[in-house]
C-alpha cells in the first residue's frame, strides 16, 4: 500500500558503497604516514573498481532509458575519468611526487559523481518500474564475485600502461617532449 515508503534495496546498496568510499577518502586526509596512505589508496581503488563494475554492468543498463540519456552519458564519462585516475594510481607505488595530488583529484571527482548520482540519477531511478529486490540481489552477487576474484582490466588500464609509468607528472612528461623552438629572428 505504501510502497513509496519502502527503501529501494538496489539504491541502498549503491549508497552504502558511497558512504564507505567517502569515509576512506576522509581517512586518507587524516593519515600522516606514507604506509597508511598507501593502504587507504589501495582500499579505495578496490572499492571503486567493484562499484563501477556493478553500476556499469547491472544498474546503469537497467535504469538508462527511463532516467535519461543526458544523465546517464555524463555518469559514463565521470566513470571513465575516475577509471583513468584509478589505473594511473594502480601503477604507482606511493613514492611519486604526484601520488597524493592524483588521489585528491580522484576523491574530488568521485565526490562530485556521488553527489550527482544521489541528487539526480538515484531519485529518478527509484521511480522506474523494476524489481529492485532482484536487481539488488544480482548486484550483491556480482560484487561478491568481483571482491573474491578481482576486477578484469578495463580500457583505461591499457591507456595508463601506454604511458609507461610516466603518469606521475604532466610537467615532467612535457619537458621530455618539448619541441625545439625556432631562434629569434628566424622563420
C-alpha positions in Angstrom: 0.0 0.0 0.0 2.8 2.4 0.9 5.4 1.1 -1.4 6.9 4.5 -1.8 8.0 4.4 1.8 10.0 1.1 1.4 13.7 1.6 0.8 14.9 0.6 -2.6 17.4 -2.2 -2.0 19.5 -1.6 -5.2 19.8 2.2 -4.4 20.6 1.3 -0.8 23.5 -0.9 -1.9 24.9 1.8 -4.0 24.6 4.4 -1.2 26.3 2.1 1.2 29.2 1.9 -1.2 29.2 5.7 -1.4 29.4 6.1 2.3 32.2 3.6 2.6 34.4 5.2 -0.1 33.8 8.8 1.3 34.8 7.5 4.7 38.0 6.1 3.2 38.7 9.5 1.5 38.3 11.2 4.8 40.7 8.7 6.5 43.3 9.4 3.8 43.0 13.1 4.5 43.7 12.4 8.2 46.5 9.9 7.6 50.0 11.1 8.4 52.2 8.2 7.3 53.1 7.0 3.8 52.2 3.3 4.6 48.8 4.4 6.0 48.1 6.5 2.9 49.2 3.7 0.5 47.0 1.2 2.3 44.0 3.5 2.1 44.6 4.2 -1.6 44.6 0.5 -2.3 41.3 0.0 -0.4 39.7 2.9 -2.2 40.8 1.6 -5.6 39.3 -1.8 -4.9 36.1 -0.3 -3.7 35.8 2.0 -6.7 36.6 -0.7 -9.3 34.0 -3.0 -7.9 31.4 -0.3 -7.5 31.9 1.0 -11.1 31.6 -2.6 -12.4 28.3 -3.3 -10.8 26.9 0.0 -11.8 28.1 -0.3 -15.4 27.2 -4.0 -15.8 23.9 -4.1 -13.9 22.4 -0.9 -12.5 23.1 1.6 -15.3 21.7 -0.6 -18.1 18.5 -1.3 -16.0 17.7 2.4 -15.5 19.4 4.1 -18.5 16.3 4.6 -20.7 13.9 5.9 -18.1 16.5 8.0 -16.2 17.5 9.7 -19.5 20.4 9.7 -21.9 21.9 13.1 -20.7 22.3 12.0 -17.0 23.5 8.5 -17.9 26.0 9.7 -20.5 27.5 12.1 -18.0 27.8 9.3 -15.4 29.5 7.2 -18.0 32.1 9.9 -18.7 32.6 10.5 -15.0 33.3 6.8 -14.6 35.8 7.0 -17.5 37.8 9.8 -15.9 37.8 8.1 -12.5 38.9 4.8 -14.0 41.8 6.5 -15.8 43.0 8.0 -12.5 42.5 4.6 -10.8 44.6 2.9 -13.4 47.3 5.5 -13.0 47.3 5.2 -9.2 47.4 1.4 -9.6 50.7 1.8 -11.4 52.2 4.0 -8.7 54.0 2.8 -5.6 53.2 5.8 -3.5 56.6 7.4 -3.6 55.8 9.5 -6.7 55.6 13.3 -6.3 52.1 13.4 -7.7 50.7 10.4 -5.8 48.8 12.4 -3.2 47.7 15.0 -5.7 46.3 12.4 -8.1 44.4 10.7 -5.3 43.0 14.1 -4.2 41.8 14.7 -7.7 40.2 11.2 -7.8 38.5 11.9 -4.5 37.1 15.3 -5.7 35.8 13.7 -8.9 34.2 10.8 -7.2 32.6 13.0 -4.5 31.1 15.1 -7.3 29.9 12.0 -9.1 28.3 10.6 -5.9 26.5 13.9 -5.3 25.1 14.0 -8.9 24.1 10.3 -8.6 22.4 10.8 -5.3 20.7 14.2 -6.2 19.7 13.4 -9.8 20.0 9.8 -11.0 19.0 7.7 -8.0 15.8 9.7 -7.2 14.7 9.2 -10.9 15.8 5.5 -10.8 13.6 4.9 -7.7 10.5 5.7 -9.8 11.4 3.1 -12.5 9.1 0.1 -12.7 11.7 -2.6 -11.9 12.1 -5.5 -9.5 14.7 -3.7 -7.4 15.0 -6.6 -5.0 16.1 -8.9 -7.7 18.3 -6.2 -9.1 19.9 -5.7 -5.7 20.5 -9.5 -5.3 22.2 -9.6 -8.7 24.4 -6.6 -7.8 25.3 -8.1 -4.5 26.2 -11.5 -6.0 28.4 -9.7 -8.7 30.0 -7.6 -6.1 30.9 -10.7 -4.0 32.4 -12.3 -7.1 34.4 -9.2 -8.0 35.8 -8.9 -4.5 36.8 -12.5 -4.5 38.2 -12.7 -8.0 39.2 -9.1 -8.8 38.0 -6.8 -11.5 39.2 -7.5 -15.0 41.4 -4.8 -16.6 39.5 -2.1 -18.5 40.4 0.1 -21.4 41.7 2.8 -19.0 44.2 0.3 -17.7 45.7 0.0 -21.2 45.7 3.7 -21.6 47.6 4.2 -18.3 50.1 1.4 -19.1 50.8 3.0 -22.5 52.2 6.0 -20.6 54.9 3.6 -19.4 54.6 4.8 -15.9 55.2 8.4 -16.9 51.8 9.5 -15.5 53.4 10.9 -12.4 53.9 14.5 -13.6 52.5 16.0 -16.7 55.1 18.8 -16.5 57.9 16.2 -16.5 56.3 14.5 -19.5 56.0 17.8 -21.3 59.7 18.6 -20.6 60.7 15.3 -22.2 58.7 16.2 -25.3 59.4 19.9 -25.6 59.9 20.7 -29.2 62.8 22.9 -30.3 61.5 26.4 -30.9 63.0 28.5 -33.7 65.6 31.0 -32.7 64.6 34.7 -32.5 64.7 36.4 -35.9 64.5 33.1 -37.9 61.3 31.9 -39.6 
